[in-house]
Amino acid sequence: MLPIINLYTCNEALDRLQDYLDHELSDREALLVKRHLKICHECSKKFAFEGQLVSFVRGRVQEEALPEGLMERLSVRLAQADD
């Protein structure tokens, strides 16, 4: 009998894309995503594109200073949205 290999489907892997790129998955979930990416060329391309996009955006955001008071205004709006 062959051992059962735990793999994510494409949908399961793609559902975890952002958390994977942000290193917010558990070790087990990250391993399952990595295993899927090793065998799925299409998902691997999507993850690579998203990874490059995230890196680009993070680099640009770090270069630009936020307008004064923006973080405070966002915090107030988020708190209001939670109510």
C-alpha positions as CSV (number, residue, x, y, z in Angstrom):
1,M,0.0,0.0,0.0
2,L,1.3,3.4,-1.0
3,P,1.5,6.1,1.7
4,I,-1.0,8.9,1.5
5,I,0.7,12.2,0.7
6,N,-1.0,15.3,2.1
7,L,-1.4,17.9,-0.6
8,Y,-3.5,21.0,-1.0
9,T,-5.7,21.4,-4.1
10,C,-5.2,24.5,-6.2
11,N,-8.1,26.2,-4.5
12,E,-6.7,25.4,-1.0
13,A,-3.3,26.6,-1.9
14,L,-4.6,29.8,-3.5
15,D,-6.8,30.5,-0.5
16,R,-3.6,30.7,1.5
17,L,-1.6,32.7,-0.9
18,Q,-1.5,36.0,1.0
19,D,-0.9,34.4,4.3
20,Y,1.9,32.3,2.8
21,L,3.6,35.4,1.3
22,D,3.2,37.2,4.7
23,H,4.7,34.1,6.5
24,E,1.5,33.9,8.6
25,L,0.8,30.2,8.1
26,S,1.5,27.4,10.5
27,D,4.5,25.3,9.7
28,R,2.2,22.5,8.6
29,E,0.1,24.8,6.3
30,A,3.3,26.3,4.8
31,L,4.7,22.8,4.1
32,L,1.4,21.8,2.4
33,V,1.5,24.9,0.2
34,K,5.2,24.3,-0.7
35,R,4.4,20.7,-1.6
36,H,1.6,21.9,-3.9
37,L,3.8,24.5,-5.5
38,K,6.5,21.9,-6.3
39,I,4.0,19.9,-8.4
40,C,1.7,22.6,-9.8
41,H,3.2,24.9,-12.4
42,E,0.1,27.1,-12.7
43,C,-0.1,27.9,-9.0
44,S,3.7,28.3,-8.8
45,K,3.5,31.0,-11.5
46,K,0.6,32.7,-9.6
47,F,2.5,32.6,-6.3
48,A,5.7,34.0,-8.0
49,F,3.8,36.9,-9.6
50,E,2.0,37.8,-6.4
51,G,5.3,37.5,-4.5
52,Q,7.0,39.9,-6.9
53,L,4.0,42.3,-6.7
54,V,4.0,42.2,-2.9
55,S,7.8,42.9,-2.8
56,F,7.3,45.8,-5.2
57,V,4.5,47.4,-3.3
58,R,6.3,47.0,0.0
59,G,9.4,48.6,-1.4
60,R,7.3,51.6,-2.8
61,V,5.4,52.0,0.5
62,Q,8.6,52.1,2.5
63,E,9.9,54.9,0.2
64,E,6.9,57.1,0.6
65,A,6.0,59.0,3.8
66,L,2.4,58.8,4.9
67,P,0.5,62.1,5.1
68,E,0.4,63.4,8.7
69,G,-2.6,62.0,10.6
70,L,-3.5,59.3,8.1
71,M,-2.8,56.4,10.6
72,E,-5.0,58.1,13.2
73,R,-7.9,58.6,10.7
74,L,-7.6,55.0,9.6
75,S,-7.7,53.7,13.1
76,V,-10.8,55.7,13.9
77,R,-12.5,54.5,10.7
78,L,-11.6,50.9,11.4
79,A,-12.9,51.2,15.0
80,Q,-16.2,52.6,13.7
81,A,-16.5,49.8,11.2
82,D,-16.1,47.2,14.0
83,D,-19.1,48.7,15.8
